[in-house]
Amino acid sequence: MRAAVADGAIGRLELVAATFTSSAARLYSPSTESQNKSTDQPLSATYADPRLVGGGQGHTQVTHVAGMICWITGLRVDAVSAAMAPRQAYPLDKADAIAVEFEGGALATIASLGTVPTGAERHQMIHYFGSHGYATQDLTTGTIDVGLHNGTAWSHALPSQEPPYPSHLPAITLVELIHGASNNPAPGEAAARAVELVEAAYQAAAPNHIQHPWTHLDQQQ
């Protein structure tokens, strides 16, 4: 996918449209006593205390899709506008709508929701549109589709026996990096650019940005 986008197979990047849904919002509500005793449920302060975490869906979930977009495109954000909405008893955002302008002029939208019922289908797709074609990345299945205006098209999918998110690989990769046995597949620069995007979104969504909704990175710095 990075070869199709960052290396120019689909031409000059013009628009990125991403949707990232999950059931993570359950983490943002105050935990019950029984939840606190569960081995797979964090304490309420971990995700649900606004004074500690500063944000909900944006910090917890948008970071994933923002990191992927920043790594795939190789671009840095120039300006961000956002709306972030808490719902019912949730003190933190669990529905986010973010508009992005990258350096060089490409635009992006990120829509993220954390209230998908546990066990229900998640929608985690990123669409990249360029001057020569498009590319679609499905994060839940580990598949990509590329189509060019000249009629060329191809797809790639993980082998059916492999999970789309092999959770053991980050730990294995870290050990290999320590021993110098592999290259870093998660470069820090892309992560820093994703943090810039998410932090700018929270600033843009703050009440004092109502009249001037775009947060420019030079203002943020």
C-alpha positions, 0 to 999 in steps of 0.5 A: 500500500505504501508503494502504491501511495507514497511512491506514486503508483496512484499519482499525486495524492488528492484525498484520503477518506478513513472510517475507523469504528470499534467498541472502545467507548466502553473503556471511557465510562466509569468502571464498575467494581466487577469490571475493575476485578476483571483481568481484561478490563482496565481501572477507570482511571486508565481511559475514563478520567478526563484529568488524566487522559485528556481525550477518549476516541481520539487518543485511544483509537484515532491514533491508530488510523492517523498513524497508518495514514501518516506512514502510508502517505509520508505526509505531514499535517498542515492544518486540522479542523474537528468536531468531537462529541461526548455521548450520554454518560461518557465524559470523553469524546466517543464520536470524532469527525476530523478534516485534515489538510496536508503539506502540499495540498492533499486533503483527508477526512477521518470519521471514528466512532467507539460505540459499535457493540462488542462482537459486531462488525467493525468498519476500519477502511482507508481510501486513497484517491490520486491523480492516476487512480485509487487504493483501498486499505481494509485494516480489519481483514488485511487486504488492499485493492488498487485501481488505476485510470488506465485500467490496471488493477490489483489486490493483495490479501494476507493468507487466510490462515494468518490473523489480520492483526497478529498481536504477538508480532510487536513484541517479537519485532522489538526483541529483534530490533534490540538484537539488530536482527531487523529493521524498524517497521514502525518509524518514530517520525510517522508516529510523531506526525500522527500525534501532531494530527490528533493533538491539533484535532483536540485543539480545533474541537475546543470551544474557543475554536468555534469561530476559527475552526482550523488549527494550523500546525505552526500555531500549535507549535 
